[in-house]
Amino acid sequence: MEIFLIIIGVILMLVGLLGSLLPVMPGLPFSYLGLLLLQYLYQPFSVTFLVIWALLVGTLMILDNVIPSWGTKKFGGSSAGVTGSVIGMIAGLFFPPLGFLIGPLLGAFIGELIVGNSSDKAMKSAWGSFIGFLTATGLKFIAAMTMTFYFVINLW
């Protein structure tokens, strides 16, 4: 049973890493569940450690929605830019590795054009959306990697 739970924990950590990069899946809660599973098996973490990570996961999930919108608004864009950025990122997954970077930028640009912005304004807001998207994704990935690190070193 212990081996089975460890395998489930490893799968949760991998799903968490993948989900931190994909906007269609909330990765950080999966990584956190992996930590909780390891806690159930071996109790390697303090309560403070787990509470801090729960707060970080919650905060980052909120920021994941706020940062791209903030970046778009800061550069004069609309919610169409944010939506286009997410659609572009999903479409970009089919054209790795550059699609992952070009997709959100192109998607935000097209989204802004659709709502009637000039190409200059659309490009400016697309950059804002893109920078916000990369920032939020980077923060989530760092958190997921850190939780995976703690999982692995405490597994042995």
Disulfide bonds with the S-S distance in Angstrom:
none
